[in-house]
Amino acid sequence: MRILIAEDEPDIAMQYKIVLEEKNHEVVITENGEACLRAYYDRIRKNPKSNESAFDAVVLDYRMPKKDGMDVAKEILSVNPHQRIIFASAYIKDTLVDSIKQLKQVVELMQKPFELDALVGTIEDEEIYEKLEQLNVKVQQIKDLDPTHEQVRDLMEGLRKVQKYDVWYAVGDTIFA
C-alpha cells in the first residue's frame, strides 16, 4: 500500500515509517500540513490519468505547524472525496468535533499514544474502510428518513461488527468508539 503520513514529531514519524515499511508498504513522511499537500499533489501529477487514489491511506496528525490536519483533510477530500483519512491525535475530542462539523464523511481516528501494531492493523484492514463508506451512505439515508430508535440501533450494531481495533470513527455526524 502507498501511505502518506503527516507527523511533526520526527521520532514518531520514523517509528511509523519503519513499522510500515517492514510490512512492505511504501511510506512518504512529511513534517507539516503544507508538505503533506505538496506530496499529495506531486503523486497526482505523476499519475494524472490514474483512476486510483494517490495514496491508499493518508495519516494526519491533528495539530501540526503551517497547516493543521483538518485543513489538509478538507483539501484532500475536495480533490478526492473517497480518499481514506486516518487522524492520529492526542486531542481526540477536538478532532472528533471538528471532523463531524467540517468533513461530514467517514473519518478514522486513533488516539495517541497507540501501539504501532494498531496503526498497521488499521491501515491494512481496507475492508473496514469499505464497510464504513457503506455505513456513511446509510447514515445519510437514515437521517433523511427521520430515523427511529431501531434504525439507529441497527446502524450502530453494523459499525460494532466491523470494528477490530481501538479506533474511533466519525460517520456523517455520528461518532462511534
N, C-alpha and C positions, 0 to 999 in steps of 0.2 A: 504494500500500500504506500501511497505518497501522502506524507503528513507534513503540514506546515504548523510550526509552533512559534507563538509569540510569548516570550517569557523574559522579563527584565532582570531576573536573578540568574547570573551566569552559571552558578553551581547547579541550580535546579534544572536549568535548560540542558546542561551537559548530561545530567542523570537521565532525563527523558530521552535524549538522543541516543545515549549508549544502550539503554534497555530496549528501545525500539529497533535500533539497527541490529542488535543481537537477534532479533526476531525477523530479520531480513526486510525491514521496512526502509523506504527512502525517506529521510528526515531532513527538513530545512528548518533551521533555527534562526529566529530574528529576535532582536533585543527590545523592540518597541513597536507600537502600532503602525507608525509610518513605514518602517522597514518591512513589516508583515504585508502591508498592502502592496508595496513595491514588488516583493517576492511573488505575491499572488498574481499581479498583473503581468509580471515577467513570464510566468508559466503560461498564462493565457496567450500572450504574444507569440510564444514559441510553438503553440499548437492552436492557431486561430480557428481551424475548421473541425477541431475535435468536438465530438458530442459529449464527451465525458467531462467530469469536473476537473478543474485544475489540480485539486488535491482531493484525496478520499476523505480526509478529515482536517479541520483546522482547530487547533487547540489554542485558546486565548486566555492569557491572564487577564483578569478583570480590570485591575488598576496597573497601568503602565505609563511611562513617560511619552510625551509627544502626542499620542492619540490612544485613548483607553480602549479596552477590549470591546465595549458595547458599540463604540463608533466604528471600529473595524468590522464587527459583525454586521452592522447595518449596511455598510458599504459593500461588503462581500455578498450579502444576501440580496442587495439591489441588482447586482450583476448576475448572481446565480441563486435563485430562491431555494434551490434544492441542495445547496452546499451544507454539508454536515459541520455543525459548530459545536465544540465542547468547551465550556468555560471551566478553567481551573482557578478557583478563587478561595481566599481565606474569608472573603466578605460575602458569604453565601446569601444572606438575607437581601443585601443591596443588589446583588446580581440577579436574584430571583425577581425582585420587584421591577428592576429595570428591564429585564428580558421580557417579562409579561407585558409591560406598558409599551415598550418600543419595538419589539420584534414580532410578537403575536404569531409565533410559529414554534415548531419543535426546537428545543434547545436542551442540551445535556449539561449538567453542572456537577463538577466534582469539587468537594470541599477540601481545601488544603489544610493540613498536610494529608496526603493519602499514600498508600503503598504503590510502588511502581507497577506491581502486578495488576492492580486495579486499573491503572491507566492503560496498560497493554490489553487487558481483557475488555475494557470498554471500547477501545479503538478497534480491536479485531472483531468484535461482535456486530457486524453490519446488519444482521437480522433484527436486532433490537431497534436500530435506527429506522429500518424499513417499516417495522410494525408501528413505531412511534409516528411516522409520517401518515400511516393509515389512520391512526387514532386522531391525529390533528384534523383530518377531514371529518371524522366522526364528531369531534368536539364542535366544529363549526355547524354541522348539520343539527346536532342536538341543541345548540344554543339558538339556532333559528326556529326550532320547534317549541321553545319554552319547555325545557325538559322536566320530566317527572323525577322524583327521587329514585325510582327504579332504574331509569335510563342513565342517570349519573352514576349510580352504584355499579351498573354493568360496565360502563366505561372505565371506572377506576379498577374494577376487577381485571379487565383486559390489560391494563397497564401493569398491575401486580404480576401477571403471568409472564410478561416479557422481561421484567427487571431481574438482573442477576447480580449486580454489584451495588455498592453503596453510592448510587448516583442519583441526583435529583433531576427531575425533568419538568420543564415548563412546556405544556402542550396548549396552544391557544392562550387563554388567560387562566389556565388551571395549573396548579403546582402539585406534583406527585413526589413523594420521597420514599 
